[in-house]
Structure formats: structure tokens, C-alpha cells
């Protein structure tokens, strides 16, 4: 059986933790930052977990 290939676009966007959870970066942090509060911008720095409904699709794209 051939090896499973990783989708490189997914590999750049998601990572797995030591316990196996999938993490992603937050959206809306790249531009038009003047109207967003500093507290909100700080929150964009933190990673968040992938939604439960998307875990199957993302893990398949990562070749896990």
C-alpha cells in the first residue's frame, strides 16, 4: 500500500500537541487592526483548538 501524503498547505496551518490535539492560528489578525482593541489583538496571538466537526478532515489532510 502506498504511503499517505501530507497536504503541505494543511501542514503549514495546523500542528498537533503532545497529547494529539490539533491546534490552529486565530483569524482576523492580519490587517485593519486600527479598529480592533489591543485586548482583542493580543487574543489573536494565542492558538486555539480545531473544532470537533473539523478534526476528521484536518487529520486526514495531515496524514495522521
PDB file of N, CA, C, O and CB in Angstrom:
ATOM      1  N   UNK A   1       0.838  -1.182   0.000  1.00  0.00           N
ATOM      2  CA  UNK A   1       0.000   0.000   0.000  1.00  0.00           C
ATOM      3  C   UNK A   1       0.886   1.250   0.000  1.00  0.00           C
ATOM      4  O   UNK A   1       1.870   1.297   0.737  1.00  0.00           O
ATOM      5  CB  UNK A   1      -0.955  -0.004   1.221  1.00  0.00           C
ATOM      6  N   UNK A   2       0.559   2.259  -0.807  1.00  0.00           N
ATOM      7  CA  UNK A   2       1.413   3.455  -0.862  1.00  0.00           C
ATOM      8  C   UNK A   2       1.301   4.284   0.407  1.00  0.00           C
ATOM      9  O   UNK A   2       0.328   4.189   1.155  1.00  0.00           O
ATOM     10  CB  UNK A   2       1.047   4.315  -2.071  1.00  0.00           C
ATOM     11  N   UNK A   3       2.327   5.099   0.626  1.00  0.00           N
ATOM     12  CA  UNK A   3       2.337   5.982   1.791  1.00  0.00           C
ATOM     13  C   UNK A   3       1.255   7.040   1.662  1.00  0.00           C
ATOM     14  O   UNK A   3       0.857   7.408   0.557  1.00  0.00           O
ATOM     15  CB  UNK A   3       3.713   6.645   1.960  1.00  0.00           C
ATOM     16  N   UNK A   4       0.780   7.530   2.813  1.00  0.00           N
ATOM     17  CA  UNK A   4      -0.188   8.620   2.798  1.00  0.00           C
ATOM     18  C   UNK A   4       0.573   9.928   2.679  1.00  0.00           C
ATOM     19  O   UNK A   4       1.541  10.153   3.405  1.00  0.00           O
ATOM     20  CB  UNK A   4      -1.085   8.607   4.075  1.00  0.00           C
ATOM     21  N   UNK A   5       0.148  10.781   1.779  1.00  0.00           N
ATOM     22  CA  UNK A   5       0.842  12.053   1.587  1.00  0.00           C
ATOM     23  C   UNK A   5       0.201  13.136   2.439  1.00  0.00           C
ATOM     24  O   UNK A   5      -1.012  13.159   2.645  1.00  0.00           O
ATOM     25  CB  UNK A   5       0.831  12.463   0.105  1.00  0.00           C
ATOM     26  N   UNK A   6       1.046  14.027   2.925  1.00  0.00           N
ATOM     27  CA  UNK A   6       0.579  15.169   3.703  1.00  0.00           C
ATOM     28  C   UNK A   6       0.237  16.303   2.757  1.00  0.00           C
ATOM     29  O   UNK A   6       0.994  16.594   1.830  1.00  0.00           O
ATOM     30  CB  UNK A   6       1.643  15.617   4.736  1.00  0.00           C
ATOM     31  N   UNK A   7      -0.897  16.945   2.985  1.00  0.00           N
ATOM     32  CA  UNK A   7      -1.209  18.171   2.241  1.00  0.00           C
ATOM     33  C   UNK A   7      -0.371  19.271   2.856  1.00  0.00           C
ATOM     34  O   UNK A   7      -0.559  19.616   4.023  1.00  0.00           O
ATOM     35  CB  UNK A   7      -2.756  18.525   2.284  1.00  0.00           C
ATOM     36  N   UNK A   8       0.552  19.827   2.086  1.00  0.00           N
ATOM     37  CA  UNK A   8       1.505  20.793   2.620  1.00  0.00           C
ATOM     38  C   UNK A   8       0.828  22.068   3.095  1.00  0.00           C
ATOM     39  O   UNK A   8       1.299  22.700   4.040  1.00  0.00           O
ATOM     40  CB  UNK A   8       2.541  21.125   1.578  1.00  0.00           C
ATOM     41  N   UNK A   9      -0.267  22.456   2.457  1.00  0.00           N
ATOM     42  CA  UNK A   9      -0.978  23.654   2.913  1.00  0.00           C
ATOM     43  C   UNK A   9      -1.534  23.434   4.317  1.00  0.00           C
ATOM     44  O   UNK A   9      -1.513  24.349   5.140  1.00  0.00           O
ATOM     45  CB  UNK A   9      -2.120  24.019   1.933  1.00  0.00           C
ATOM     46  N   UNK A  10      -2.025  22.240   4.596  1.00  0.00           N
ATOM     47  CA  UNK A  10      -2.545  21.926   5.927  1.00  0.00           C
ATOM     48  C   UNK A  10      -1.408  21.838   6.945  1.00  0.00           C
ATOM     49  O   UNK A  10      -1.574  22.253   8.092  1.00  0.00           O
ATOM     50  CB  UNK A  10      -3.338  20.604   5.899  1.00  0.00           C
ATOM     51  N   UNK A  11      -0.266  21.308   6.541  1.00  0.00           N
ATOM     52  CA  UNK A  11       0.870  21.172   7.446  1.00  0.00           C
ATOM     53  C   UNK A  11       1.375  22.530   7.914  1.00  0.00           C
ATOM     54  O   UNK A  11       1.895  22.648   9.023  1.00  0.00           O
ATOM     55  CB  UNK A  11       1.996  20.405   6.768  1.00  0.00           C
ATOM     56  N   UNK A  12       1.227  23.553   7.085  1.00  0.00           N
ATOM     57  CA  UNK A  12       1.673  24.896   7.454  1.00  0.00           C
ATOM     58  C   UNK A  12       0.668  25.596   8.368  1.00  0.00           C
ATOM     59  O   UNK A  12       1.030  26.541   9.069  1.00  0.00           O
ATOM     60  CB  UNK A  12       1.905  25.733   6.200  1.00  0.00           C
ATOM     61  N   UNK A  13      -0.583  25.148   8.370  1.00  0.00           N
ATOM     62  CA  UNK A  13      -1.633  25.837   9.127  1.00  0.00           C
ATOM     63  C   UNK A  13      -1.971  25.187  10.459  1.00  0.00           C
ATOM     64  O   UNK A  13      -2.448  25.865  11.370  1.00  0.00           O
ATOM     65  CB  UNK A  13      -2.869  25.914   8.303  1.00  0.00           C
ATOM     66  N   UNK A  14      -1.735  23.892  10.590  1.00  0.00           N
ATOM     67  CA  UNK A  14      -2.127  23.163  11.792  1.00  0.00           C
ATOM     68  C   UNK A  14      -0.929  22.445  12.384  1.00  0.00           C
ATOM     69  O   UNK A  14       0.030  22.118  11.686  1.00  0.00           O
ATOM     70  CB  UNK A  14      -3.246  22.163  11.480  1.00  0.00           C
ATOM     71  N   UNK A  15      -1.004  22.204  13.703  1.00  0.00           N
ATOM     72  CA  UNK A  15       0.019  21.404  14.365  1.00  0.00           C
ATOM     73  C   UNK A  15      -0.652  20.533  15.407  1.00  0.00           C
ATOM     74  O   UNK A  15      -1.754  20.835  15.865  1.00  0.00           O
ATOM     75  CB  UNK A  15       1.113  22.301  15.011  1.00  0.00           C
ATOM     76  N   UNK A  16       0.011  19.455  15.777  1.00  0.00           N
ATOM     77  CA  UNK A  16      -0.526  18.577  16.798  1.00  0.00           C
ATOM     78  C   UNK A  16       0.240  18.786  18.094  1.00  0.00           C
ATOM     79  O   UNK A  16       1.448  19.021  18.083  1.00  0.00           O
ATOM     80  CB  UNK A  16      -0.457  17.103  16.351  1.00  0.00           C
ATOM     81  N   UNK A  17      -0.473  18.698  19.207  1.00  0.00           N
ATOM     82  CA  UNK A  17       0.156  18.809  20.515  1.00  0.00           C
ATOM     83  C   UNK A  17       0.704  17.442  20.913  1.00  0.00           C
ATOM     84  O   UNK A  17       0.521  16.456  20.199  1.00  0.00           O
ATOM     85  CB  UNK A  17      -0.851  19.340  21.579  1.00  0.00           C
ATOM     86  N   UNK A  18       1.367  17.396  22.041  1.00  0.00           N
ATOM     87  CA  UNK A  18       1.903  16.130  22.541  1.00  0.00           C
ATOM     88  C   UNK A  18       0.817  15.126  22.855  1.00  0.00           C
ATOM     89  O   UNK A  18       1.028  13.919  22.736  1.00  0.00           O
ATOM     90  CB  UNK A  18       2.734  16.368  23.768  1.00  0.00           C
ATOM     91  N   UNK A  19      -0.348  15.618  23.258  1.00  0.00           N
ATOM     92  CA  UNK A  19      -1.454  14.717  23.583  1.00  0.00           C
ATOM     93  C   UNK A  19      -2.279  14.341  22.364  1.00  0.00           C
ATOM     94  O   UNK A  19      -3.181  13.509  22.461  1.00  0.00           O
ATOM     95  CB  UNK A  19      -2.347  15.351  24.618  1.00  0.00           C
ATOM     96  N   UNK A  20      -1.979  14.952  21.199  1.00  0.00           N
ATOM     97  CA  UNK A  20      -2.672  14.586  19.964  1.00  0.00           C
ATOM     98  C   UNK A  20      -3.767  15.534  19.533  1.00  0.00           C
ATOM     99  O   UNK A  20      -4.448  15.282  18.539  1.00  0.00           O
ATOM    100  CB  UNK A  20      -3.248  13.252  20.113  1.00  0.00           C
ATOM    101  N   UNK A  21      -3.951  16.640  20.277  1.00  0.00           N
ATOM    102  CA  UNK A  21      -4.958  17.617  19.862  1.00  0.00           C
ATOM    103  C   UNK A  21      -4.436  18.412  18.682  1.00  0.00           C
ATOM    104  O   UNK A  21      -3.227  18.598  18.543  1.00  0.00           O
ATOM    105  CB  UNK A  21      -5.333  18.562  21.028  1.00  0.00           C
ATOM    106  N   UNK A  22      -5.340  18.883  17.827  1.00  0.00           N
ATOM    107  CA  UNK A  22      -4.966  19.704  16.686  1.00  0.00           C
ATOM    108  C   UNK A  22      -5.147  21.171  17.038  1.00  0.00           C
ATOM    109  O   UNK A  22      -6.186  21.559  17.572  1.00  0.00           O
ATOM    110  CB  UNK A  22      -5.799  19.333  15.442  1.00  0.00           C
ATOM    111  N   UNK A  23      -4.141  21.989  16.741  1.00  0.00           N
ATOM    112  CA  UNK A  23      -4.182  23.412  17.052  1.00  0.00           C
ATOM    113  C   UNK A  23      -4.129  24.215  15.766  1.00  0.00           C
ATOM    114  O   UNK A  23      -3.566  23.779  14.762  1.00  0.00           O
ATOM    115  CB  UNK A  23      -3.021  23.807  17.986  1.00  0.00           C
ATOM    116  N   UNK A  24      -4.735  25.409  15.817  1.00  0.00           N
ATOM    117  CA  UNK A  24      -4.761  26.294  14.663  1.00  0.00           C
ATOM    118  C   UNK A  24      -4.535  27.725  15.131  1.00  0.00           C
ATOM    119  O   UNK A  24      -4.714  28.039  16.308  1.00  0.00           O
ATOM    120  CB  UNK A  24      -6.100  26.168  13.893  1.00  0.00           C
ATOM    121  N   UNK A  25      -4.143  28.586  14.202  1.00  0.00           N
ATOM    122  CA  UNK A  25      -3.986  30.008  14.500  1.00  0.00           C
ATOM    123  C   UNK A  25      -5.349  30.678  14.392  1.00  0.00           C
ATOM    124  O   UNK A  25      -6.247  30.178  13.715  1.00  0.00           O
ATOM    125  CB  UNK A  25      -2.955  30.680  13.536  1.00  0.00           C
ATOM    126  N   UNK A  26      -5.492  31.808  15.064  1.00  0.00           N
ATOM    127  CA  UNK A  26      -6.760  32.533  15.012  1.00  0.00           C
ATOM    128  C   UNK A  26      -6.824  33.417  13.777  1.00  0.00           C
ATOM    129  O   UNK A  26      -5.796  33.850  13.255  1.00  0.00           O
ATOM    130  CB  UNK A  26      -6.952  33.378  16.277  1.00  0.00           C
ATOM    131  N   UNK A  27      -8.031  33.677  13.319  1.00  0.00           N
ATOM    132  CA  UNK A  27      -8.249  34.502  12.131  1.00  0.00           C
ATOM    133  C   UNK A  27      -8.359  35.976  12.515  1.00  0.00           C
ATOM    134  O   UNK A  27      -8.389  36.314  13.698  1.00  0.00           O
ATOM    135  CB  UNK A  27      -9.518  34.050  11.381  1.00  0.00           C
ATOM    136  N   UNK A  28      -8.418  36.839  11.521  1.00  0.00           N
ATOM    137  CA  UNK A  28      -8.676  38.282  11.649  1.00  0.00           C
ATOM    138  C   UNK A  28      -7.532  39.073  12.282  1.00  0.00           C
ATOM    139  O   UNK A  28      -7.782  40.128  12.864  1.00  0.00           O
ATOM    140  CB  UNK A  28      -9.913  38.493  12.461  1.00  0.00           C
ATOM    141  N   UNK A  29      -6.294  38.607  12.189  1.00  0.00           N
ATOM    142  CA  UNK A  29      -5.213  39.336  12.842  1.00  0.00           C
ATOM    143  C   UNK A  29      -4.238  39.985  11.866  1.00  0.00           C
ATOM    144  O   UNK A  29      -3.222  40.535  12.292  1.00  0.00           O
ATOM    145  CB  UNK A  29      -4.463  38.413  13.745  1.00  0.00           C
ATOM    146  N   UNK A  30      -4.521  39.936  10.578  1.00  0.00           N
ATOM    147  CA  UNK A  30      -3.517  40.365   9.611  1.00  0.00           C
ATOM    148  C   UNK A  30      -3.604  41.829   9.200  1.00  0.00           C
ATOM    149  O   UNK A  30      -2.567  42.454   8.979  1.00  0.00           O
ATOM    150  CB  UNK A  30      -3.622  39.527   8.406  1.00  0.00           C
ATOM    151  N   UNK A  31      -4.792  42.394   9.089  1.00  0.00           N
ATOM    152  CA  UNK A  31      -4.902  43.791   8.647  1.00  0.00           C
ATOM    153  C   UNK A  31      -6.170  44.421   9.209  1.00  0.00           C
ATOM    154  O   UNK A  31      -6.990  43.746   9.831  1.00  0.00           O
ATOM    155  CB  UNK A  31      -4.898  43.881   7.099  1.00  0.00           C
ATOM    156  N   UNK A  32      -6.322  45.724   8.981  1.00  0.00           N
ATOM    157  CA  UNK A  32      -7.403  46.539   9.555  1.00  0.00           C
ATOM    158  C   UNK A  32      -7.417  46.376  11.076  1.00  0.00           C
ATOM    159  O   UNK A  32      -8.447  46.065  11.674  1.00  0.00           O
ATOM    160  CB  UNK A  32      -8.787  46.136   8.949  1.00  0.00           C
ATOM    161  N   UNK A  33      -6.255  46.591  11.682  1.00  0.00           N
ATOM    162  CA  UNK A  33      -6.116  46.395  13.122  1.00  0.00           C
ATOM    163  C   UNK A  33      -6.465  47.652  13.915  1.00  0.00           C
ATOM    164  O   UNK A  33      -6.578  47.591  15.139  1.00  0.00           O
ATOM    165  CB  UNK A  33      -4.705  45.961  13.449  1.00  0.00           C
ATOM    166  N   UNK A  34      -6.638  48.797  13.237  1.00  0.00           N
ATOM    167  CA  UNK A  34      -6.848  50.053  13.954  1.00  0.00           C
ATOM    168  C   UNK A  34      -8.165  50.060  14.721  1.00  0.00           C
ATOM    169  O   UNK A  34      -8.241  50.638  15.805  1.00  0.00           O
ATOM    170  CB  UNK A  34      -6.814  51.218  12.983  1.00  0.00           C
ATOM    171  N   UNK A  35      -9.191  49.437  14.184  1.00  0.00           N
ATOM    172  CA  UNK A  35     -10.494  49.434  14.869  1.00  0.00           C
ATOM    173  C   UNK A  35     -10.632  48.312  15.888  1.00  0.00           C
ATOM    174  O   UNK A  35     -11.637  48.243  16.596  1.00  0.00           O
ATOM    175  CB  UNK A  35     -11.605  49.320  13.855  1.00  0.00           C
ATOM    176  N   UNK A  36      -9.637  47.432  15.972  1.00  0.00           N
ATOM    177  CA  UNK A  36      -9.695  46.330  16.921  1.00  0.00           C
ATOM    178  C   UNK A  36      -8.957  46.719  18.202  1.00  0.00           C
ATOM    179  O   UNK A  36      -7.895  47.338  18.149  1.00  0.00           O
ATOM    180  CB  UNK A  36      -9.088  45.042  16.306  1.00  0.00           C
ATOM    181  N   UNK A  37      -9.515  46.359  19.331  1.00  0.00           N
ATOM    182  CA  UNK A  37      -8.931  46.750  20.613  1.00  0.00           C
ATOM    183  C   UNK A  37      -7.640  45.973  20.862  1.00  0.00           C
ATOM    184  O   UNK A  37      -7.474  44.865  20.353  1.00  0.00           O
ATOM    185  CB  UNK A  37      -9.935  46.511  21.764  1.00  0.00           C
ATOM    186  N   UNK A  38      -6.720  46.556  21.650  1.00  0.00           N
ATOM    187  CA  UNK A  38      -5.472  45.857  21.957  1.00  0.00           C
ATOM    188  C   UNK A  38      -5.703  44.513  22.638  1.00  0.00           C
ATOM    189  O   UNK A  38      -4.971  43.553  22.396  1.00  0.00           O
ATOM    190  CB  UNK A  38      -4.603  46.723  22.835  1.00  0.00           C
ATOM    191  N   UNK A  39      -6.713  44.450  23.480  1.00  0.00           N
ATOM    192  CA  UNK A  39      -7.034  43.187  24.150  1.00  0.00           C
ATOM    193  C   UNK A  39      -7.417  42.110  23.130  1.00  0.00           C
ATOM    194  O   UNK A  39      -7.017  40.952  23.243  1.00  0.00           O
ATOM    195  CB  UNK A  39      -8.181  43.392  25.164  1.00  0.00           C
ATOM    196  N   UNK A  40      -8.191  42.521  22.145  1.00  0.00           N
ATOM    197  CA  UNK A  40      -8.615  41.593  21.093  1.00  0.00           C
ATOM    198  C   UNK A  40      -7.419  41.147  20.251  1.00  0.00           C
ATOM    199  O   UNK A  40      -7.304  39.970  19.910  1.00  0.00           O
ATOM    200  CB  UNK A  40      -9.685  42.248  20.193  1.00  0.00           C
ATOM    201  N   UNK A  41      -6.530  42.086  19.917  1.00  0.00           N
ATOM    202  CA  UNK A  41      -5.346  41.769  19.110  1.00  0.00           C
ATOM    203  C   UNK A  41      -4.431  40.809  19.865  1.00  0.00           C
ATOM    204  O   UNK A  41      -3.865  39.894  19.268  1.00  0.00           O
ATOM    205  CB  UNK A  41      -4.577  43.060  18.736  1.00  0.00           C
ATOM    206  N   UNK A  42      -4.283  41.011  21.176  1.00  0.00           N
ATOM    207  CA  UNK A  42      -3.473  40.096  21.989  1.00  0.00           C
ATOM    208  C   UNK A  42      -4.046  38.694  21.968  1.00  0.00           C
ATOM    209  O   UNK A  42      -3.304  37.711  21.969  1.00  0.00           O
ATOM    210  CB  UNK A  42      -3.379  40.596  23.431  1.00  0.00           C
ATOM    211  N   UNK A  43      -5.356  38.602  21.947  1.00  0.00           N
ATOM    212  CA  UNK A  43      -6.006  37.295  21.914  1.00  0.00           C
ATOM    213  C   UNK A  43      -5.754  36.538  20.625  1.00  0.00           C
ATOM    214  O   UNK A  43      -5.797  35.308  20.602  1.00  0.00           O
ATOM    215  CB  UNK A  43      -7.480  37.456  22.114  1.00  0.00           C
ATOM    216  N   UNK A  44      -5.491  37.270  19.551  1.00  0.00           N
ATOM    217  CA  UNK A  44      -5.218  36.617  18.265  1.00  0.00           C
ATOM    218  C   UNK A  44      -3.882  35.885  18.269  1.00  0.00           C
ATOM    219  O   UNK A  44      -3.662  35.007  17.434  1.00  0.00           O
ATOM    220  CB  UNK A  44      -5.235  37.644  17.142  1.00  0.00           C
ATOM    221  N   UNK A  45      -2.982  36.230  19.195  1.00  0.00           N
ATOM    222  CA  UNK A  45      -1.671  35.578  19.237  1.00  0.00           C
ATOM    223  C   UNK A  45      -1.769  34.128  19.690  1.00  0.00           C
ATOM    224  O   UNK A  45      -0.968  33.285  19.285  1.00  0.00           O
ATOM    225  CB  UNK A  45      -0.737  36.340  20.162  1.00  0.00           C
ATOM    226  N   UNK A  46      -2.751  33.847  20.526  1.00  0.00           N
ATOM    227  CA  UNK A  46      -2.877  32.508  21.090  1.00  0.00           C
ATOM    228  C   UNK A  46      -3.450  31.541  20.062  1.00  0.00           C
ATOM    229  O   UNK A  46      -4.278  31.911  19.229  1.00  0.00           O
ATOM    230  CB  UNK A  46      -3.759  32.534  22.342  1.00  0.00           C
ATOM    231  N   UNK A  47      -2.998  30.310  20.138  1.00  0.00           N
ATOM    232  CA  UNK A  47      -3.573  29.271  19.292  1.00  0.00           C
ATOM    233  C   UNK A  47      -4.855  28.767  19.924  1.00  0.00           C
ATOM    234  O   UNK A  47      -5.057  28.902  21.131  1.00  0.00           O
ATOM    235  CB  UNK A  47      -2.576  28.109  19.077  1.00  0.00           C
ATOM    236  N   UNK A  48      -5.707  28.195  19.121  1.00  0.00           N
ATOM    237  CA  UNK A  48      -6.907  27.560  19.651  1.00  0.00           C
ATOM    238  C   UNK A  48      -7.054  26.187  19.007  1.00  0.00           C
ATOM    239  O   UNK A  48      -6.426  25.890  17.991  1.00  0.00           O
ATOM    240  CB  UNK A  48      -8.172  28.437  19.396  1.00  0.00           C
ATOM    241  N   UNK A  49      -7.879  25.377  19.605  1.00  0.00           N
ATOM    242  CA  UNK A  49      -8.079  24.027  19.097  1.00  0.00           C
ATOM    243  C   UNK A  49      -8.969  24.008  17.868  1.00  0.00           C
ATOM    244  O   UNK A  49      -9.802  24.894  17.676  1.00  0.00           O
ATOM    245  CB  UNK A  49      -8.672  23.151  20.171  1.00  0.00           C
ATOM    246  N   UNK A  50      -8.790  23.004  17.050  1.00  0.00           N
ATOM    247  CA  UNK A  50      -9.638  22.822  15.868  1.00  0.00           C
ATOM    248  C   UNK A  50     -10.998  22.328  16.350  1.00  0.00           C
ATOM    249  O   UNK A  50     -11.073  21.524  17.279  1.00  0.00           O
ATOM    250  CB  UNK A  50      -8.991  21.811  14.835  1.00  0.00           C
ATOM    251  N   UNK A  51     -12.061  22.798  15.730  1.00  0.00           N
ATOM    252  CA  UNK A  51     -13.417  22.395  16.102  1.00  0.00           C
ATOM    253  C   UNK A  51     -13.594  20.888  15.930  1.00  0.00           C
ATOM    254  O   UNK A  51     -13.003  20.274  15.043  1.00  0.00           O
ATOM    255  CB  UNK A  51     -14.458  23.154  15.257  1.00  0.00           C
ATOM    256  N   UNK A  52     -14.408  20.318  16.784  1.00  0.00           N
ATOM    257  CA  UNK A  52     -14.621  18.868  16.768  1.00  0.00           C
ATOM    258  C   UNK A  52     -15.155  18.382  15.426  1.00  0.00           C
ATOM    259  O   UNK A  52     -14.862  17.264  15.002  1.00  0.00           O
ATOM    260  CB  UNK A  52     -15.583  18.469  17.874  1.00  0.00           C
ATOM    261  N   UNK A  53     -15.943  19.229  14.757  1.00  0.00           N
ATOM    262  CA  UNK A  53     -16.517  18.826  13.471  1.00  0.00           C
ATOM    263  C   UNK A  53     -15.467  18.803  12.357  1.00  0.00           C
ATOM    264  O   UNK A  53     -15.671  18.160  11.328  1.00  0.00           O
ATOM    265  CB  UNK A  53     -17.655  19.770  13.088  1.00  0.00           C
ATOM    266  N   UNK A  54     -14.338  19.504  12.559  1.00  0.00           N
ATOM    267  CA  UNK A  54     -13.302  19.576  11.525  1.00  0.00           C
ATOM    268  C   UNK A  54     -12.114  18.663  11.779  1.00  0.00           C
ATOM    269  O   UNK A  54     -11.248  18.532  10.914  1.00  0.00           O
ATOM    270  CB  UNK A  54     -12.817  20.981  11.402  1.00  0.00           C
ATOM    271  N   UNK A  55     -12.051  18.030  12.940  1.00  0.00           N
ATOM    272  CA  UNK A  55     -10.869  17.237  13.315  1.00  0.00           C
ATOM    273  C   UNK A  55     -10.620  16.116  12.322  1.00  0.00           C
ATOM    274  O   UNK A  55      -9.474  15.879  11.939  1.00  0.00           O
ATOM    275  CB  UNK A  55     -11.036  16.655  14.721  1.00  0.00           C
ATOM    276  N   UNK A  56     -11.655  15.428  11.900  1.00  0.00           N
ATOM    277  CA  UNK A  56     -11.501  14.293  10.983  1.00  0.00           C
ATOM    278  C   UNK A  56     -10.901  14.741   9.655  1.00  0.00           C
ATOM    279  O   UNK A  56      -9.989  14.101   9.131  1.00  0.00           O
ATOM    280  CB  UNK A  56     -12.857  13.607  10.743  1.00  0.00           C
ATOM    281  N   UNK A  57     -11.418  15.849   9.112  1.00  0.00           N
ATOM    282  CA  UNK A  57     -10.932  16.349   7.828  1.00  0.00           C
ATOM    283  C   UNK A  57      -9.488  16.842   7.926  1.00  0.00           C
ATOM    284  O   UNK A  57      -8.671  16.557   7.050  1.00  0.00           O
ATOM    285  CB  UNK A  57     -11.832  17.475   7.328  1.00  0.00           C
ATOM    286  N   UNK A  58      -9.181  17.573   8.983  1.00  0.00           N
ATOM    287  CA  UNK A  58      -7.834  18.132   9.133  1.00  0.00           C
ATOM    288  C   UNK A  58      -6.823  17.026   9.356  1.00  0.00           C
ATOM    289  O   UNK A  58      -5.741  17.054   8.770  1.00  0.00           O
ATOM    290  CB  UNK A  58      -7.786  19.134  10.295  1.00  0.00           C
ATOM    291  N   UNK A  59      -7.154  16.054  10.192  1.00  0.00           N
ATOM    292  CA  UNK A  59      -6.210  14.964  10.440  1.00  0.00           C
ATOM    293  C   UNK A  59      -5.973  14.124   9.197  1.00  0.00           C
ATOM    294  O   UNK A  59      -4.876  13.602   8.999  1.00  0.00           O
ATOM    295  CB  UNK A  59      -6.712  14.081  11.566  1.00  0.00           C
ATOM    296  N   UNK A  60      -6.981  13.989   8.369  1.00  0.00           N
ATOM    297  CA  UNK A  60      -6.813  13.265   7.105  1.00  0.00           C
ATOM    298  C   UNK A  60      -5.874  14.028   6.177  1.00  0.00           C
ATOM    299  O   UNK A  60      -5.042  13.423   5.502  1.00  0.00           O
ATOM    300  CB  UNK A  60      -8.179  13.043   6.417  1.00  0.00           C
ATOM    301  N   UNK A  61      -6.005  15.373   6.141  1.00  0.00           N
ATOM    302  CA  UNK A  61      -5.131  16.184   5.311  1.00  0.00           C
ATOM    303  C   UNK A  61      -3.698  16.168   5.804  1.00  0.00           C
ATOM    304  O   UNK A  61      -2.763  16.282   5.011  1.00  0.00           O
ATOM    305  CB  UNK A  61      -5.635  17.598   5.259  1.00  0.00           C
ATOM    306  N   UNK A  62      -3.518  16.024   7.122  1.00  0.00           N
ATOM    307  CA  UNK A  62      -2.171  15.965   7.696  1.00  0.00           C
ATOM    308  C   UNK A  62      -1.553  14.573   7.566  1.00  0.00           C
ATOM    309  O   UNK A  62      -0.358  14.402   7.808  1.00  0.00           O
ATOM    310  CB  UNK A  62      -2.210  16.375   9.163  1.00  0.00           C
ATOM    311  N   UNK A  63      -2.343  13.597   7.195  1.00  0.00           N
ATOM    312  CA  UNK A  63      -1.820  12.240   7.051  1.00  0.00           C
ATOM    313  C   UNK A  63      -1.674  11.527   8.376  1.00  0.00           C
ATOM    314  O   UNK A  63      -0.842  10.630   8.515  1.00  0.00           O
ATOM    315  CB  UNK A  63      -0.494  12.270   6.355  1.00  0.00           C
ATOM    316  N   UNK A  64      -2.473  11.917   9.345  1.00  0.00           N
ATOM    317  CA  UNK A  64      -2.392  11.292  10.673  1.00  0.00           C
ATOM    318  C   UNK A  64      -3.283  10.074  10.708  1.00  0.00           C
ATOM    319  O   UNK A  64      -3.364   9.398  11.734  1.00  0.00           O
ATOM    320  CB  UNK A  64      -2.795  12.287  11.791  1.00  0.00           C
TER     321      UNK A  64
END
